[in-house]
Amino acid sequence: MRLLGNIIWIVFGGIWTALGWLIAALLFTITIVGIPLGRQCLKMASLTLAPFGKTIVYGGGAPSLMANVFWVILAGVPMCCMYLLAGVLNCITVIGIPFGLQSFKMAKLSLLPFGAEVR
């Protein structure tokens, strides 16, 4: 079922969203200061490409909290809002509910990526 969900996800927009995250990662890694942000974008790209069957474990400490504050200011809020909107729109139909739940999972990760691990 995970494979089928991931295939449908990729066909209906997952590939383009993952490419967007890859472009953001490339833009962030142009500077030395942006490399940690680029690594988080790569984490989002991997989750966005195939979200079904993956879980997110949140952890980290004070450094992750400080980095998340910086991330929220730069990119977190708009990305989270877009994933929340996608989740709400997907949950309108019964068939779209699993895809909406994946969008909600990605909304939380796009808001607070530092200290999170995708498994």
N, C-alpha and C positions, 0 to 999 in steps of 0.2 A: 504494500500500500504506500510505503514511503517513496518507493521508486516512481510509482504512478503520479503521486502528488508532486514530486520534484520535476518530473517531465512536464506536467501541465503548467507548473509554476514557471519553468524556464521558457516554455513556448509563449505564454501570455505575459511576458514582461520581465521575468527574472534575469534574463541575459542582459537586457538593456540597463537595468538597475545596477547589476554587478559591474558592468562596464563603466557606469557613472562613478561608482565607488573606486574603481581602479584609476580613473582619470583624476579623481580627487586625491588619491594616494600619491600619484605622480606629482601633482601640483604641490602637495605638502612636503614631499621629500626633496624638493629643489633646494631648500635651505636646511642647514644642520638643525636648527631649532624645530623645524616642522617634521623631522623624522618620526618622533613618537606619535604624532597625529596621523602621519601616513601609515604607520603600522596598524593603527586602529581602523583606518579606512580599509586596509586589506582584510582585517577581521570581519568587517561588515560585508565586504565583497564576497568572502567565502560563505558567509551565512546567507546572504541574499541569493547566491547562485543555487543553493540547495538547502532550504530551511527545514524540510521535513525530516524528522529523525534526529535532529541536533538539539542539544540542550545547552543552556547558558548557566554557568556557575559564577555567582558574584562573590567577590572577596576583595582583598587589598586592604590597605591601611591609609594612613595620612597622605603619603605621596599620591596614591590613586585618587583620593578626594580632591587634592589640589589640582591634579591634572584634569579631573572631570569638571571642575569649576571653569578652568580655562577652555575646555572643549565646549561646554554649554554656551559660553559667550561667543565662540567662533562659529560653531557649526551645529551644535546639538539640538537647539530648539527648532530651527526650520526642518531639520531631518526628522525629528520626532513628530512634528505636526503633520508632515507629509505621510509618514507611515500610519499615524492614527487615522488620518482621513482615508487612506487606502483600506485600512482595517474596517472602518465603519461602512464604507461603500461595499466591501466584499461581504460583510455580514448581513446585508439587506436580503439576500436570498439564502435559502437553506444550503444549496450547493456551495456557496461561497464562504460559509462559516469556517471551514478548516483553513482557508487561505486568509481570512480575516484574522484568525488567531495567530497565524504566522506573522502577519503584519504587526500585530500588537507586540509580539515577542521582539521583533526587530525595532519597534519604536522605543522600547525600554533600553535596548542595547545601544541604539543610536544616540540616546540622551546621555547615558553613563557607560561608555565603553572601557574606560580604564579600570583595571582590577577584575574585569570579567573574562572568563575563559569559555570558548565555544567548544563543546565536546560532541 
